[in-house]
Amino acid sequence: MTTAVLAPSSPQSITIPLREIVPWAILTLLLALLAIYFVGAEEGATSIFQGMYIHEWVHDGRHLLGFPCH
């Protein structure tokens, strides 16, 4: 009985076209900017929504990220 010894294959690099990355990068950037707005600026004069509901919902995150709020 003979056994075959397989030579280890070298890793192949994967190329991802830029046109496939750009939409995901833009979506990620927009979501990050939206999150930063709600955590950092959604209160007072820059408020989109009335009341302090958004502010209270992200209050601990504001302090964790170093945004002053009171």
Secondary structure, 3 states (H helix, E strand, C coil): CCCCCCCCCCCCCCCCCHHHHHHHHHHHHHHHHHHHHHHHCCCHHHCCCCCCHHHHHCHHHHHHHCCCCC
